[in-house]
Amino acid sequence: MERRKFIKLGTAASAATLMPFEVSAILESAGLKNCDFTNRKLILINLNGGNDGLNTVVPLNQYDLYSDLRPVIRVPETGTNKYITLDSSLPDNQQVGLHPSLKAFKNLYDAGELRIVQSVGYPSQNKSHFASRDIYNTGNDGNGFQNGRSSGWIGRFMENMYSSELSNGYPFAVQLGSVKNSLGFHGEYEHGMSLNITKQDTSGFYSIINGLAGEPPLNIPDATDYGIEMDYIVQTDKLSNIYAKSVSGSFNNGNNSVTYSNNDIANQLKTVARLIRGGLESKIYMVRLDGFDTHASQLQSGNGDILGKHNSLLSRLSEAVGVFMQDVNNLSTGEDVVAVTYSEFGRKAAENGSKGTDHGEAAPMFVIGSSVKGGVSGTNPDLTEPTKKNNWQLKTVQHDYRAVFGTLMKDYLGAEDSTVDAAFFNQTKNESFMDSSIPDLIKESHRIDDTCRLSTGLDEFPEEESNWFAAPNPFIDVVELRSDDHVKKALIQIYNLSGQLVKAQNISPNNGVIRLNLNSFTPGTYIAKIKEDGKPTERITLIKR
């Protein structure tokens, strides 16, 4: 598939010299609300191994049943290590207790910046680590997941959503905490859109990468398996060097405003915050915390002492996420960051004989950020469902994981329904994932307005009769707009030929000249609308070579 045939989606690109709130004000004055979403980032926090959802989010309305299922490893309701009551104002079937190690999560909830999504899974649950990870990465439903083994939902989303930015010189996604690049980042047609940083030495990453490669091979044969694979390797190598330079530069330009603990997940999130502060334009980040396959020694004793493996993992997670959100909020980037935790599956409702839990199915997710509407989506799982007959499984899925990610893609990152659906495979239901989107996941004030996703209709633009002219036109990077009138201030809006807004900026002309640097635009034809105070909107065509 050619790039031009990808699903066309516009992003309202803000002027580099303006703060987000200034751009929002400009767009709102032009009748375009919530359209500035260019700088938004999605942080995926992978709890690798299958997190125990019942000890993470305790169903208080069924605590007796919960205790019967877990007489040894239950989170106690009294004592030093008792659960944290989340919100006493919630309905009875949403009354939950957080694991006592999740103090920072409780603080985020109280600030209205955390939402729990209950019973997340997929239609045909697979309790194999490898298969379930592949399903979560490929965007499949467990029924014939081989259809998605060659590409991932993140990759398909990026190549569709950001097709006009593929040559901009930065990775769309950055992964930390794993030696292997996630299958989720592989596009269907575009490859090498992401960069994997195994450690946090990003300042020296570029120099290391740059020193490895020699001259690329010449005369690669076309239309052969060898030629295709070699071309892929060469192109990936080129992109790695370009991306590494971009990442290294952003890391060196950035900083952190708070102190992080020295552990795996904290160091990863520390690096992410610094890259964002340094101006890296990557859209999606993935970090990972290993160790959640807690078959044994989930806790140290059966005497109400929950200080064990699971406690240690959740403590690191909670502290790191809490500090990270403080960091990005301090850096005035908090509204541009949403984090979501996920795990390949949950654990059985009943404990095993080794003070642990075995592979289960559905589990809760946490969605976190100042743009998130705090609360609980869904109700507590029904603890009468797991029995010896069904191997103690919580089988009811209230929320498909693709609906959770899809809601964030649409409401927070600005994707259309068609782009969300194109990112996922769906063998079970012939319907849009947005038919089951998660209400109230993003605050109304931060949710992308539908008008930002729809074509504005170029046929509705004024005829091209203007007192303005462009030179040079066609242009390469920079174009100047000139007017014979004595214009003091003008609103410039630039649209692509799909009618989508790609730039908006308030400018004060210098002696009637507006100088626009459009080096990030891909070659093609654009329509500029110029609105002067008290005058009709004018139109001019711009052609970038």
C-alpha positions as CSV (number, residue, x, y, z in Angstrom):
1,M,0.0,0.0,0.0
2,E,1.3,3.4,-0.9
3,R,1.5,6.1,1.7
4,R,-1.0,8.3,-0.1
5,K,-3.5,5.5,0.2
6,F,-3.2,5.3,3.9
7,I,-6.1,6.6,6.0
8,K,-5.7,10.3,6.0
9,L,-5.8,11.9,9.4
10,G,-4.8,15.5,10.2
11,T,-3.0,16.7,13.3
12,A,-3.3,20.3,14.3
13,A,0.3,21.2,14.4
14,S,1.0,24.0,16.8
15,A,3.5,26.7,16.1
16,A,6.9,25.9,17.7
17,T,7.1,29.3,19.3
18,L,3.8,29.1,21.1
19,M,2.9,27.4,24.4
20,P,0.0,24.9,24.2
21,F,-2.4,27.1,26.0
22,E,-1.7,29.9,23.5
23,V,-2.3,27.6,20.5
24,S,-5.5,26.4,22.1
25,A,-6.7,30.0,22.5
26,I,-5.9,30.7,18.8
27,L,-7.8,27.6,17.6
28,E,-10.8,28.3,19.9
29,S,-11.0,31.8,18.5
30,A,-11.2,30.3,15.1
31,G,-14.1,28.1,16.1
32,L,-11.9,24.9,16.4
33,K,-12.0,23.5,19.9
34,N,-9.5,21.0,21.3
35,C,-7.7,20.7,18.0
36,D,-4.2,21.1,19.3
37,F,-3.1,17.6,20.1
38,T,0.2,17.4,18.2
39,N,2.3,17.2,21.3
40,R,0.3,14.5,23.1
41,K,2.1,11.4,24.3
42,L,0.8,8.0,25.3
43,I,2.9,6.1,27.8
44,L,2.3,2.3,27.8
45,I,3.5,0.6,31.1
46,N,3.8,-3.1,30.6
47,L,3.4,-5.2,33.8
48,N,5.1,-8.2,32.3
49,G,4.2,-11.6,33.6
50,G,0.5,-11.3,34.4
51,N,-0.4,-8.9,37.2
52,D,-2.6,-10.2,40.1
53,G,-5.6,-8.0,39.6
54,L,-7.6,-9.1,42.7
55,N,-4.8,-8.2,45.1
56,T,-4.1,-5.0,43.2
57,V,-7.8,-3.8,43.2
58,V,-9.7,-5.6,46.0
59,P,-13.5,-6.0,45.6
60,L,-14.7,-4.7,49.0
61,N,-18.4,-5.6,48.5
62,Q,-17.3,-9.2,48.3
63,Y,-14.5,-9.3,50.8
64,D,-15.7,-12.4,52.5
65,L,-15.7,-14.4,49.2
66,Y,-12.4,-12.9,48.4
67,S,-11.0,-14.0,51.8
68,D,-12.4,-17.6,51.2
69,L,-10.6,-17.7,47.9
70,R,-7.4,-16.4,49.3
71,P,-7.1,-17.3,53.0
72,V,-3.3,-16.8,53.1
73,I,-2.4,-14.1,50.5
74,R,-5.4,-11.8,50.8
75,V,-4.8,-8.1,51.5
76,P,-6.0,-7.6,55.1
77,E,-8.8,-5.3,56.1
78,T,-7.1,-4.4,59.4
79,G,-3.6,-3.7,60.6
80,T,-0.6,-1.9,59.3
81,N,-0.8,-3.4,55.8
82,K,-4.6,-3.1,55.3
83,Y,-5.9,-2.1,51.9
84,I,-6.4,1.6,51.0
85,T,-10.1,2.5,50.6
86,L,-10.2,4.2,47.2
87,D,-13.5,6.2,47.3
88,S,-16.3,5.7,49.8
89,S,-18.7,7.7,47.6
90,L,-18.7,5.1,44.9
91,P,-21.7,2.7,44.5
92,D,-21.4,-0.6,46.4
93,N,-20.4,-2.7,43.3
94,Q,-17.6,-0.3,42.6
95,Q,-16.2,-0.1,46.2
96,V,-12.6,-1.2,45.9
97,G,-9.5,-1.2,48.1
98,L,-6.1,-0.6,46.6
99,H,-3.1,-2.7,47.5
100,P,-1.4,-0.8,50.4
101,S,1.7,-0.2,48.3
102,L,-0.3,1.9,45.8
103,K,-0.2,5.1,47.9
104,A,0.8,7.3,45.0
105,F,-2.0,5.9,42.9
106,K,-4.4,6.8,45.7
107,N,-3.0,10.4,45.6
108,L,-3.5,10.5,41.8
109,Y,-7.1,9.3,42.2
110,D,-7.8,12.0,44.8
111,A,-6.4,14.6,42.4
112,G,-8.9,13.4,39.8
113,E,-6.1,12.0,37.6
114,L,-6.5,8.2,37.8
115,R,-9.2,5.9,36.4
116,I,-9.5,2.2,37.0
117,V,-10.9,0.1,34.2
118,Q,-12.2,-3.2,35.5
119,S,-12.0,-6.7,34.0
120,V,-10.0,-5.9,30.9
121,G,-9.2,-8.8,28.5
122,Y,-10.2,-10.2,25.1
123,P,-12.9,-12.6,23.8
124,S,-11.0,-15.8,23.6
125,Q,-8.5,-15.7,26.5
126,N,-5.2,-17.5,26.1
127,K,-3.3,-18.1,29.3
128,S,0.1,-18.6,27.7
129,H,2.5,-15.8,28.2
130,F,3.8,-15.9,24.7
131,A,0.5,-16.2,22.9
132,S,-1.2,-13.6,25.1
133,R,1.7,-11.1,24.7
134,D,1.4,-11.6,20.9
135,I,-2.3,-11.0,21.0
136,Y,-1.9,-7.8,23.1
137,N,0.9,-6.7,20.7
138,T,-0.8,-7.5,17.4
139,G,-4.2,-6.2,18.4
140,N,-5.9,-9.6,18.0
141,D,-8.8,-11.2,19.8
142,G,-7.4,-14.7,20.4
143,N,-9.3,-16.3,17.5
144,G,-6.8,-17.0,14.8
145,F,-4.2,-14.6,16.1
146,Q,-1.8,-15.8,13.4
147,N,-3.4,-13.0,11.2
148,G,-1.5,-10.4,13.2
149,R,1.9,-12.0,13.8
150,S,3.7,-9.8,11.3
151,S,2.6,-6.4,12.5
152,G,1.4,-4.7,15.6
153,W,-1.5,-2.5,16.4
154,I,0.8,0.4,17.5
155,G,2.7,0.2,14.2
156,R,-0.5,0.1,12.1
157,F,-1.9,3.0,14.0
158,M,1.3,5.0,13.6
159,E,1.6,4.4,9.9
160,N,-2.0,5.4,9.3
161,M,-2.3,8.3,11.8
162,Y,1.0,9.9,11.1
163,S,1.7,8.9,7.5
164,S,2.4,12.6,6.6
165,E,5.2,12.7,9.2
166,L,7.1,9.5,8.2
167,S,10.2,11.4,7.0
168,N,10.5,13.9,9.9
169,G,13.5,12.3,11.4
170,Y,12.3,11.1,14.8
171,P,10.9,7.8,15.9
172,F,7.2,7.7,16.4
173,A,7.6,5.3,19.3
174,V,10.4,4.7,21.8
175,Q,10.7,1.5,23.9
176,L,12.7,1.1,27.1
177,G,13.3,-1.8,29.4
178,S,13.5,-4.6,26.9
179,V,16.3,-6.0,24.8
180,K,13.9,-6.8,22.0
181,N,11.8,-4.3,20.0
182,S,8.1,-5.0,20.6
183,L,6.1,-6.7,17.9
184,G,3.5,-4.1,18.6
185,F,5.7,-1.4,16.9
186,H,5.9,-3.2,13.6
187,G,3.9,-1.6,10.8
188,E,2.1,-3.5,8.1
189,Y,3.8,-1.5,5.3
190,E,6.3,0.8,7.1
191,H,9.1,-0.6,9.2
192,G,11.6,1.0,11.5
193,M,9.2,3.6,12.9
194,S,10.4,3.0,16.5
195,L,13.6,2.9,18.5
196,N,14.5,0.5,21.3
197,I,16.7,1.9,24.1
198,T,17.8,-1.1,26.2
199,K,19.3,1.0,28.9
200,Q,19.0,4.6,29.9
201,D,22.3,5.7,28.4
202,T,20.6,7.8,25.7
203,S,23.3,10.5,25.8
204,G,25.8,8.1,24.4
205,F,23.4,6.1,22.3
206,Y,24.0,8.0,19.1
207,S,27.7,7.9,19.2
208,I,27.6,4.1,19.8
209,I,25.2,3.4,17.0
210,N,27.0,5.8,14.6
211,G,30.3,4.1,15.1
212,L,29.1,0.6,14.3
213,A,28.1,0.8,10.7
214,G,30.4,0.9,7.7
215,E,29.4,1.8,4.2
216,P,26.1,0.2,3.2
217,P,26.1,-2.4,0.4
218,L,25.6,-1.3,-3.1
219,N,23.7,-2.8,-6.0
220,I,21.1,-4.6,-3.9
221,P,19.1,-6.9,-6.2
222,D,15.5,-6.0,-6.7
223,A,12.5,-8.3,-6.4
224,T,14.3,-11.1,-4.7
225,D,14.0,-12.4,-1.1
226,Y,17.6,-11.5,-0.5
227,G,17.2,-8.0,-2.0
228,I,14.0,-7.3,0.0
229,E,15.6,-8.4,3.3
230,M,18.9,-6.5,2.6
231,D,17.0,-3.3,1.7
232,Y,15.1,-3.6,4.9
233,I,18.3,-4.0,7.0
234,V,19.9,-1.0,5.2
235,Q,16.9,1.2,5.6
236,T,16.5,0.2,9.2
237,D,20.2,1.0,9.9
238,K,19.8,4.4,8.3
239,L,16.8,5.2,10.4
240,S,18.5,3.9,13.6
241,N,21.3,6.5,13.1
242,I,18.8,9.3,12.3
243,Y,16.6,8.4,15.3
244,A,19.5,7.9,17.6
245,K,20.7,11.4,16.9
246,S,17.3,12.8,17.5
247,V,16.8,10.9,20.7
248,S,20.3,11.8,22.0
249,G,19.8,15.5,21.2
250,S,16.5,15.6,23.1
251,F,18.0,13.7,26.0
252,N,20.8,16.2,26.3
253,N,18.4,19.2,25.9
254,G,16.0,17.8,28.6
255,N,16.2,17.5,32.4
256,N,14.2,16.2,35.3
257,S,12.6,18.4,38.0
258,V,12.3,15.7,40.7
259,T,14.4,12.9,42.2
260,Y,13.6,9.3,41.1
261,S,14.5,6.1,42.9
262,N,17.3,4.0,41.3
263,N,15.4,1.0,40.0
264,D,14.3,-0.4,36.6
265,I,10.9,1.2,36.1
266,A,11.8,4.5,37.8
267,N,14.9,4.9,35.5
268,Q,12.8,4.2,32.4
269,L,10.2,6.8,33.3
270,K,12.9,9.2,34.3
271,T,14.3,8.9,30.8
272,V,10.9,9.3,29.2
273,A,10.2,12.5,31.1
274,R,13.6,13.9,30.1
275,L,13.1,13.1,26.4
276,I,9.7,14.8,26.5
277,R,11.2,17.8,28.2
278,G,14.0,17.9,25.6
279,G,11.4,18.2,22.8
280,L,11.4,14.7,21.3
281,E,8.2,14.5,19.2
282,S,7.7,10.7,19.6
283,K,4.0,9.9,20.1
284,I,4.1,6.6,22.0
285,Y,6.5,5.4,24.7
286,M,6.6,1.9,26.1
287,V,8.3,0.9,29.4
288,R,8.3,-2.4,31.2
289,L,8.4,-3.8,34.7
290,D,9.1,-7.5,34.9
291,G,8.4,-10.1,37.6
292,F,4.6,-10.3,37.7
293,D,4.4,-14.1,37.1
294,T,3.9,-14.7,40.8
295,H,3.3,-18.5,41.1
296,A,5.1,-18.6,44.4
297,S,6.2,-16.3,47.2
298,Q,3.7,-13.6,46.2
299,L,4.0,-12.7,49.9
300,Q,6.3,-13.8,52.6
301,S,4.0,-15.2,55.2
302,G,0.4,-16.0,56.0
303,N,0.2,-13.9,59.0
304,G,-1.2,-10.8,57.5
305,D,2.3,-9.8,56.3
306,I,1.9,-8.9,52.6
307,L,5.4,-7.7,52.2
308,G,6.5,-10.0,49.4
309,K,7.3,-10.1,45.7
310,H,4.0,-8.6,44.6
311,N,4.2,-5.8,47.2
312,S,7.7,-5.0,46.0
313,L,6.6,-4.8,42.4
314,L,3.6,-2.6,43.0
315,S,5.6,-0.3,45.4
316,R,8.2,0.4,42.6
317,L,5.4,0.9,40.1
318,S,3.4,3.3,42.3
319,E,6.3,5.4,43.4
320,A,7.8,5.6,39.9
321,V,4.5,6.6,38.2
322,G,3.7,9.1,41.0
323,V,7.1,10.8,40.6
324,F,6.9,10.7,36.8
325,M,3.5,12.5,36.8
326,Q,4.9,15.1,39.2
327,D,7.9,15.5,36.9
328,V,5.8,16.1,33.7
329,N,3.4,18.3,35.5
330,N,6.3,20.4,36.8
331,L,7.5,20.7,33.3
332,S,4.2,22.1,32.0
333,T,3.7,19.0,29.9
334,G,1.3,17.1,32.2
335,E,-1.7,17.7,29.9
336,D,0.2,16.2,27.0
337,V,0.9,12.9,28.8
338,V,-1.4,10.0,29.6
339,A,0.0,6.7,31.0
340,V,-1.8,3.3,31.0
341,T,-0.8,0.1,32.7
342,Y,-1.5,-3.3,31.1
343,S,-0.6,-6.9,31.6
344,E,-0.9,-9.9,29.3
345,F,-3.5,-11.5,31.6
346,G,-4.6,-11.6,35.2
347,R,-4.3,-14.4,37.8
348,K,-6.7,-17.1,39.1
349,A,-9.2,-16.0,41.8
350,A,-8.0,-18.7,44.2
351,E,-4.5,-18.8,45.6
352,N,-2.3,-21.9,45.1
353,G,-0.3,-23.9,47.6
354,S,2.9,-21.9,47.1
355,K,1.6,-18.5,48.5
356,G,1.0,-17.4,44.9
357,T,-1.4,-17.4,42.1
358,D,-1.5,-19.1,38.7
359,H,-2.4,-17.8,35.2
360,G,-5.8,-16.2,34.9
361,E,-7.7,-14.1,32.4
362,A,-9.2,-10.6,32.9
363,A,-7.5,-7.9,35.0
364,P,-7.8,-4.2,35.7
365,M,-6.0,-1.4,34.0
366,F,-5.0,2.0,35.4
367,V,-5.2,5.1,33.2
368,I,-3.3,8.1,34.6
369,G,-2.8,11.8,33.7
370,S,-4.2,15.2,34.3
371,S,-6.3,14.8,31.1
372,V,-7.9,11.6,32.6
373,K,-11.3,11.8,34.2
374,G,-10.8,10.1,37.6
375,G,-13.2,7.3,38.6
376,V,-13.9,3.6,38.0
377,S,-15.1,2.1,34.7
378,G,-17.1,-1.1,35.2
379,T,-18.0,-3.0,38.4
380,N,-16.2,-5.4,40.7
381,P,-15.7,-8.9,39.2
382,D,-18.3,-11.4,40.4
383,L,-16.5,-13.7,42.8
384,T,-19.2,-16.3,42.6
385,E,-18.0,-17.0,39.0
386,P,-14.7,-18.7,39.8
387,T,-15.3,-22.3,40.9
388,K,-13.3,-25.5,41.0
389,K,-15.2,-26.6,37.9
390,N,-13.9,-23.6,35.8
391,N,-10.4,-23.8,37.5
392,W,-11.1,-20.7,39.6
393,Q,-11.1,-18.4,36.7
394,L,-12.7,-14.9,36.4
395,K,-13.9,-15.3,32.9
396,T,-16.2,-12.3,32.3
397,V,-14.5,-9.5,30.3
398,Q,-16.2,-6.2,30.9
399,H,-13.8,-4.2,28.7
400,D,-11.9,-5.4,25.6
401,Y,-8.3,-4.1,25.8
402,R,-8.6,-2.8,22.3
403,A,-11.6,-0.6,23.3
404,V,-9.4,0.9,26.1
405,F,-6.5,1.6,23.8
406,G,-8.9,2.7,21.0
407,T,-10.7,5.2,23.3
408,L,-7.3,6.8,24.1
409,M,-6.4,6.8,20.4
410,K,-9.6,8.6,19.5
411,D,-10.4,10.8,22.5
412,Y,-6.9,11.7,23.4
413,L,-4.7,11.3,20.3
414,G,-7.4,12.5,17.8
415,A,-7.9,9.4,15.6
416,E,-11.0,8.7,13.6
417,D,-13.0,5.5,14.3
418,S,-11.8,4.0,11.0
419,T,-8.2,4.4,12.1
420,V,-8.8,2.8,15.4
421,D,-10.5,-0.2,13.7
422,A,-7.7,-0.4,11.1
423,A,-5.2,-0.8,13.9
424,F,-6.9,-4.0,15.3
425,F,-7.9,-7.4,14.1
426,N,-11.4,-8.5,14.9
427,Q,-12.5,-12.1,14.1
428,T,-15.1,-12.2,16.8
429,K,-17.4,-9.3,16.1
430,N,-18.1,-7.4,13.0
431,E,-18.5,-4.0,14.6
432,S,-16.4,-1.0,15.4
433,F,-14.4,-1.0,18.6
434,M,-15.6,2.5,19.2
435,D,-19.1,1.0,19.6
436,S,-17.8,-0.2,23.0
437,S,-15.5,2.8,23.8
438,I,-14.9,3.7,27.4
439,P,-17.1,6.6,28.5
440,D,-15.5,9.3,30.6
441,L,-11.9,8.0,30.2
442,I,-10.7,11.5,29.1
443,K,-12.0,14.7,30.7
444,E,-14.5,16.6,28.5
445,S,-12.3,19.6,28.5
446,H,-9.4,17.5,27.1
447,R,-11.3,15.3,24.7
448,I,-10.6,15.9,21.0
449,D,-13.6,17.4,19.4
450,D,-15.1,15.5,16.5
451,T,-14.7,18.6,14.2
452,C,-11.0,18.1,14.5
453,R,-11.2,14.7,12.9
454,L,-13.5,15.5,10.1
455,S,-12.8,17.2,6.8
456,T,-13.6,20.9,6.9
457,G,-14.6,20.8,3.2
458,L,-12.3,22.6,0.9
459,D,-15.2,23.5,-1.3
460,E,-16.5,25.7,1.5
461,F,-13.3,27.8,1.4
462,P,-13.5,31.3,-0.2
463,E,-12.5,31.6,-3.8
464,E,-8.9,32.4,-4.4
465,E,-9.1,36.2,-4.8
466,S,-6.6,37.6,-2.4
467,N,-4.6,40.7,-1.6
468,W,-1.9,38.3,-0.5
469,F,0.6,36.5,-2.7
470,A,3.3,33.9,-1.9
471,A,6.9,33.8,-2.9
472,P,8.6,31.6,-3.8
473,N,5.7,29.4,-4.8
474,P,6.4,26.5,-5.3
475,F,8.8,26.6,-2.3
476,I,11.1,24.1,-0.6
477,D,11.1,25.0,3.1
478,V,10.3,28.6,3.6
479,V,7.6,30.7,2.0
480,E,6.8,34.4,2.4
481,L,3.2,35.7,2.3
482,R,3.0,39.4,1.4
483,S,0.2,41.9,1.4
484,D,0.0,45.5,0.1
485,D,-2.3,46.3,3.0
486,H,-0.9,47.5,6.3
487,V,-1.8,44.4,8.3
488,K,-1.0,44.5,12.0
489,K,-2.1,41.0,12.9
490,A,-3.4,37.9,11.1
491,L,-4.5,34.4,11.9
492,I,-2.9,31.9,9.5
493,Q,-4.6,28.5,9.0
494,I,-3.0,25.9,6.7
495,Y,-5.0,22.9,5.4
496,N,-4.0,19.9,3.4
497,L,-6.1,18.8,0.4
498,S,-8.2,16.5,2.6
499,G,-9.4,19.7,4.3
500,Q,-7.6,18.9,7.6
501,L,-6.0,21.7,9.6
502,V,-2.2,21.1,9.8
503,K,-1.0,24.5,11.2
504,A,-2.6,27.5,12.9
505,Q,-0.7,30.6,14.1
506,N,-1.3,34.2,15.0
507,I,1.3,36.3,13.3
508,S,2.2,40.0,13.3
509,P,3.5,40.7,9.7
510,N,6.8,42.5,9.4
511,N,6.3,45.3,6.9
512,G,3.5,43.3,5.4
513,V,5.5,40.1,5.2
514,I,4.7,36.8,6.9
515,R,7.6,34.3,6.8
516,L,6.6,30.7,7.3
517,N,9.0,27.8,7.9
518,L,7.2,24.7,6.7
519,N,10.2,22.4,6.5
520,S,8.3,19.7,8.4
521,F,5.6,19.5,5.8
522,T,5.7,16.8,3.2
523,P,5.8,17.9,-0.5
524,G,2.3,18.6,-1.9
525,T,-0.4,21.3,-2.2
526,Y,-1.8,23.2,0.8
527,I,-4.4,25.9,1.2
528,A,-3.7,28.9,3.4
529,K,-6.5,30.9,4.9
530,I,-5.6,34.3,6.2
531,K,-7.9,36.1,8.5
532,E,-7.3,39.8,9.3
533,D,-9.1,41.7,11.9
534,G,-12.4,43.0,10.6
535,K,-11.9,41.6,7.1
536,P,-13.2,38.6,5.1
537,T,-11.0,35.5,5.2
538,E,-8.7,35.2,2.2
539,R,-7.3,32.1,0.5
540,I,-4.0,31.3,-1.2
541,T,-2.6,28.0,-2.6
542,L,0.8,26.9,-1.5
543,I,2.9,24.2,-3.2
544,K,5.8,22.6,-1.5
545,R,8.4,20.8,-3.6
